[in-house]
Amino acid sequence: MFRRRDEEETSNRSGVRRRMKPLAGGVSVLLLSMVLFGFFHGSHSKDGAVEKSDKHAFRIVTVAKGLDHPWGLAFLPNGDMLVTERSGRLRVIREGKLDPKSIRGLPDNIAASGQGGLLDVALHPDFEKTRLIYLSYAGRGKGGAGTEVARGRFTGDRLENLEVIFRVSPKTGGTGHYGSRLVFATDGTLFITTGDRRQMKEAQNPGNHLGTVLRLRDDGSVPPDNPFIGRSDVRPEIFSYGHRNGQGMAVRPGGSVIWMHEHGAQGGDEVNILRPGANYGWPAITYGVDYGGGKISDKTSAPGMEQPVVYWDPSIAPSGMAFYDGDRFPEWRGNLFVGALKLAHLRRLELKGDKVVAQEKLLEDLDARIRDVRNGPDGYLYVLTDSSDGRLIRLEPEGP
């Protein structure tokens, strides 16, 4: 029987197998074993390896390793970094080294199973004054699990005065499609992606939180200018709906517009521009099919439903997203970077206005699922690889 499985859960090792060429005797078996057990790697996976893109040559530098399925990254004002591990730990990289001790004071109901666990992390816009850190995670509760957001005051080794400011309703069974990216907009409001929890039809029902993007004040209250305020049939926290499983979101530099991406099923990954009150169509319209090839919808467009900026078919299983606006890579400025889990690379998108005019695959030789990508305050690009021995790597320009 066919087992339903999301692209984000599919190991990149299948790609390794496809690249192996059959050789005489048992040599191909030996080489395959060497690849799978880590004895045969290209030089590009090592520190200091240089790659060339269409615009820049860059070095790969490992900042930290030994992370257990890292998911989200945030930069502290003093240069330290926070990294979430899906298994339920919040880690700190202090002065360039991973602290062996994790941060205490996290929620006690984190459901670390399947795609669930401790997920994204974000700093309050006025962190130096408030010391507030926000975490998204799969939270256990009555009825199953669902996306939750909590905040607490960061003291350096723990979170104090932890409070849950949002819980998805309803909680459901299963261990997939939590969404969970966190982004503070330029007006100080907090945007949160939620997944459809594999109940796809509910993404067209804004009477619940499934398959939506939410907009809250920093304390979890509802902004009075949210698009559905005053409607009894729509949850007031909802900014947009008709989403499947958004795992990338970023504010475009130079303005206040937020972009996001989300997983399709088997094909149909999308990058979208968020608009208040908009319906993004899932599952009424889609460019993908269900796992195993089953039809989800025979429509790719419909009146009143938004079209993506770009979509991918076959799926790349996107996760993490960042606009680059630093000075280290001047030819990348304004580009959009998206992590790919299934096809194990970092995707660079060149934009002209709101249109994608070129794409490029980077870091393919890492043979690593890319979970998150961030534009660092130092002008470098930072990437998290998704595995039980995950890495935080930094891309640095090659040359003076």
C-alpha positions in Angstrom: 0.0 0.0 0.0 1.3 3.5 -0.8 2.3 5.4 2.3 1.5 9.1 2.2 4.6 11.1 2.9 5.3 14.8 2.6 8.2 15.9 0.5 9.8 17.6 3.5 10.0 14.2 5.2 11.7 12.6 2.3 15.5 12.0 2.8 17.9 13.5 0.3 19.6 10.0 0.3 17.2 9.0 -2.5 18.9 11.6 -4.7 22.3 10.1 -3.9 21.1 6.7 -5.1 19.9 8.2 -8.4 23.3 9.7 -9.1 25.1 6.4 -8.6 26.1 4.7 -11.8 26.1 0.9 -11.8 29.6 -0.6 -11.9 30.9 -4.1 -12.4 30.7 -6.7 -9.7 30.3 -5.4 -6.2 32.0 -2.1 -6.7 28.8 -0.1 -7.0 27.5 -1.6 -3.7 30.7 -0.7 -2.0 30.6 2.9 -3.3 27.0 3.2 -2.3 27.8 2.1 1.2 30.6 4.5 1.4 28.2 7.4 0.4 25.5 6.4 2.8 27.8 6.0 5.8 29.8 9.2 5.1 33.1 7.9 3.8 32.8 9.4 0.4 32.2 13.2 0.2 33.2 15.8 -2.3 35.6 18.5 -1.2 32.7 21.0 -1.4 31.3 19.8 1.9 34.5 20.8 3.8 35.2 24.1 5.5 36.8 26.6 3.2 35.4 24.9 0.1 34.8 27.5 -2.7 31.7 27.5 -4.9 31.0 29.7 -7.9 27.6 31.1 -8.6 26.6 33.1 -11.7 27.3 36.3 -9.6 29.7 35.5 -6.9 32.3 33.0 -5.7 31.9 32.1 -2.0 33.4 30.0 0.7 31.5 27.6 3.0 32.3 28.0 6.6 30.9 25.8 9.4 29.9 27.9 12.4 28.4 25.1 14.4 27.7 21.4 14.0 26.1 18.6 16.0 22.7 20.3 16.0 19.6 18.0 16.2 17.4 18.9 13.2 17.9 22.7 13.6 14.8 24.7 12.4 15.1 28.4 13.1 17.8 31.0 13.7 17.9 34.5 15.3 20.8 37.0 15.7 21.3 38.6 19.1 22.6 42.2 19.2 25.9 41.1 20.8 26.7 38.8 17.9 25.6 35.6 19.5 23.0 33.4 17.8 19.9 31.4 18.9 19.1 28.1 17.1 16.1 26.0 17.7 16.3 22.2 17.5 13.1 20.4 16.5 13.6 17.9 19.3 12.8 20.7 21.8 16.0 22.5 22.7 17.0 26.1 22.2 20.7 26.5 21.7 23.1 29.5 21.9 26.2 30.1 19.8 28.3 32.3 22.0 31.4 34.0 20.5 31.3 31.6 17.6 31.0 28.4 19.6 28.0 26.3 20.4 27.2 26.3 24.1 26.7 22.6 25.2 24.0 23.7 27.5 20.5 24.5 26.2 18.3 27.4 27.3 16.0 26.5 30.1 12.4 27.7 30.7 10.8 26.5 27.4 7.2 25.3 27.2 6.6 21.9 28.7 4.1 20.7 26.1 6.3 20.7 23.0 5.2 17.8 20.8 8.5 16.6 19.2 7.2 14.1 16.7 7.1 13.9 12.9 7.3 17.5 11.6 6.4 18.8 15.1 8.7 20.1 17.8 10.4 23.4 18.7 10.3 25.3 15.4 10.9 29.0 14.8 12.5 31.8 16.9 12.3 35.6 16.6 13.4 38.6 18.7 11.0 41.3 19.7 11.7 44.4 17.5 12.8 46.3 20.6 14.8 43.4 22.0 17.5 45.4 23.7 14.9 47.0 25.9 12.4 44.2 26.3 14.7 41.1 26.1 11.7 39.2 24.7 12.1 36.1 22.6 9.3 34.5 20.7 9.1 30.7 19.9 6.7 28.8 17.7 6.2 25.1 18.4 3.9 22.1 18.1 2.0 22.2 21.4 0.1 19.2 22.9 -3.3 19.8 24.2 -6.9 18.6 24.2 -7.6 17.1 20.8 -4.0 16.5 19.8 -1.5 19.2 18.8 -1.3 22.5 17.1 0.9 25.5 16.5 1.5 27.7 19.5 3.6 30.8 20.1 5.1 31.7 23.4 7.3 34.5 24.6 9.7 34.9 27.5 12.4 37.2 28.8 15.9 36.0 27.8 18.4 36.2 30.6 21.3 34.4 28.9 20.7 30.9 30.1 16.9 30.7 30.5 13.5 32.2 29.5 11.7 33.9 32.4 8.0 34.9 32.7 7.1 32.5 29.8 3.6 33.1 28.5 1.7 31.5 25.6 0.3 34.3 23.5 -1.4 32.2 20.8 -2.7 28.7 20.3 -4.1 27.4 17.0 -7.7 26.3 17.2 -8.6 23.5 16.8 -5.9 21.1 17.9 -5.9 18.0 15.8 -4.3 14.6 15.5 -1.3 13.8 13.3 2.2 15.1 13.2 2.5 17.3 10.1 1.8 20.7 8.6 2.4 23.1 11.5 3.7 26.0 9.4 5.2 28.0 12.2 7.4 30.8 10.7 7.5 34.0 12.7 8.1 37.5 11.2 7.7 40.9 12.8 6.5 43.4 10.3 7.7 47.0 10.0 4.7 48.2 12.1 5.7 45.9 15.0 2.9 43.3 14.4 3.8 39.6 14.5 3.0 37.4 11.5 2.6 33.6 12.0 2.2 30.9 9.4 0.0 27.9 10.2 -0.4 24.6 8.3 -3.5 22.9 7.3 -2.6 19.9 9.5 -3.4 17.7 6.5 -7.0 18.6 6.7 -6.8 20.4 3.3 -10.5 21.5 3.0 -10.2 23.4 6.3 -7.8 25.8 4.6 -10.8 27.3 2.8 -12.7 27.7 6.1 -11.5 30.9 7.9 -13.7 30.0 10.8 -10.6 28.2 12.2 -6.9 28.8 12.1 -5.8 25.9 9.8 -4.0 26.9 6.7 -3.8 30.6 7.5 -1.4 33.5 8.1 -2.1 35.3 11.3 -1.3 38.8 12.4 -1.1 39.7 16.1 0.2 42.5 18.3 3.4 41.7 20.2 1.4 40.6 23.2 -0.9 38.3 21.3 -3.9 40.6 21.1 -5.6 41.2 17.8 -4.8 44.5 15.9 -8.0 46.5 15.3 -7.1 46.9 11.6 -6.9 43.2 10.8 -8.8 42.5 7.5 -11.6 40.4 9.0 -12.5 42.4 12.1 -16.2 42.5 12.6 -17.0 39.3 10.8 -18.5 36.5 13.0 -17.6 33.8 10.5 -13.8 34.5 10.4 -11.3 34.3 13.2 -10.1 37.9 13.9 -6.4 36.9 14.0 -6.4 35.8 10.3 -4.6 38.0 7.8 -4.9 35.6 4.8 -6.1 32.0 4.2 -6.0 29.2 1.7 -2.5 28.2 2.6 -1.1 24.6 2.8 2.0 24.7 4.9 4.0 27.9 5.0 7.6 27.4 6.2 9.2 30.5 4.8 8.4 34.2 5.3 10.3 37.5 5.0 9.8 41.2 4.8 11.0 42.6 1.5 13.7 45.3 2.2 12.8 48.8 1.5 9.1 48.4 2.3 6.5 46.7 4.4 5.4 43.9 2.1 5.8 40.3 3.3 6.5 37.4 1.1 6.0 33.8 2.0 6.3 30.3 0.5 4.7 27.1 1.2 4.8 23.4 0.3 2.7 22.1 -2.4 1.8 18.4 -2.3 3.5 16.5 -5.1 4.5 19.6 -7.0 2.9 23.0 -6.7 5.3 24.7 -4.1 4.5 28.4 -4.2 6.0 31.8 -3.4 3.3 34.4 -2.6 3.1 38.0 -1.7 0.8 38.4 1.3 -2.2 40.7 0.9 -4.7 41.5 3.6 -7.8 39.3 3.5 -6.6 37.4 0.4 -7.4 33.7 -0.4 -4.5 31.8 -1.8 -6.6 29.0 -3.1 -5.5 25.8 -1.4 -6.8 23.2 -2.2 -9.4 24.7 -4.6 -6.6 25.6 -7.0 -3.2 24.1 -7.1 -0.3 23.4 -9.5 0.4 20.0 -7.8 -1.2 16.6 -7.4 -1.6 14.5 -4.3 1.1 12.0 -3.2 0.8 9.0 -5.5 -0.6 11.1 -8.3 -4.2 11.6 -7.1 -6.0 14.7 -8.3 -6.5 17.5 -5.8 -8.1 20.0 -8.1 -8.5 20.4 -11.8 -8.1 24.1 -11.5 -4.9 26.2 -11.3 -6.8 29.5 -11.0 -10.2 30.8 -10.0 -11.8 34.2 -9.4 -11.0 35.7 -6.1 -8.0 33.5 -5.5 -4.4 34.7 -5.6 -1.8 33.5 -8.1 1.8 32.8 -6.9 4.8 34.8 -7.9 6.4 31.5 -8.9 5.7 27.8 -8.4 7.8 24.7 -8.6 6.7 21.4 -10.2 8.3 19.0 -9.4 8.5 20.1 -5.8 11.7 21.4 -4.2 10.1 21.2 -0.7 10.9 24.8 0.4 11.8 25.8 3.9 13.3 29.0 5.1 13.4 32.2 3.1 15.4 35.5 3.2 15.9 38.6 1.0 19.5 39.5 0.8 20.3 43.2 1.5 23.9 43.1 2.8 27.1 44.5 1.5 29.3 41.3 1.3 27.6 40.1 -1.9 26.7 43.2 -3.9 25.5 41.3 -6.9 23.0 39.4 -4.8 21.4 42.4 -3.2 17.7 42.2 -3.6 17.7 38.5 -4.4 15.4 36.1 -2.7 17.0 32.9 -1.2 14.9 29.8 -0.4 16.0 26.5 1.2 15.1 23.2 -0.5 14.7 20.1 1.5 13.8 17.5 -1.1 16.3 18.5 -3.8 19.0 19.5 -1.2 20.1 23.0 -2.3 19.8 26.7 -1.8 17.7 28.4 -4.5 18.6 31.9 -5.5 15.9 33.9 -7.2 16.5 37.2 -9.1 13.6 39.6 -9.1 12.5 42.4 -11.3 9.7 44.1 -9.5 7.5 41.3 -8.3 8.5 38.9 -11.0 11.2 36.1 -10.9 13.5 36.6 -13.9 16.2 34.0 -13.1 16.9 31.1 -10.7 20.0 29.4 -9.6 20.8 26.3 -7.5 23.6 26.7 -4.9 25.2 24.3 -2.3 24.2 21.2 -4.3 27.5 19.5 -3.4 26.7 19.8 0.3 24.2 17.0 -0.2 22.2 18.5 2.7 18.6 19.4 3.2 18.4 23.2 3.7 15.9 24.0 6.5 16.5 27.7 7.0 18.4 30.6 5.4 18.9 34.1 7.0 20.5 37.3 6.0 22.9 38.0 8.9 23.5 41.5 10.3 27.1 41.1 9.4 26.2 40.9 5.7 26.8 37.1 5.4 24.2 34.5 4.5 23.6 31.8 7.1 22.1 28.4 6.3 20.8 25.6 8.6 21.1 22.0 7.4 18.4 19.6 8.5 19.7 16.3 10.0 20.4 14.7 13.3 23.9 16.2 12.9 22.8 19.5 11.4 25.1 22.4 10.8 24.9 26.2 10.8 27.1 27.3 7.9 28.0 30.8 6.7 28.6 31.9 3.1 31.5 34.3 2.8 32.7 36.0 -0.4 35.9 34.5 -1.9 38.7 37.0 -2.4 39.4 40.3 -0.7 
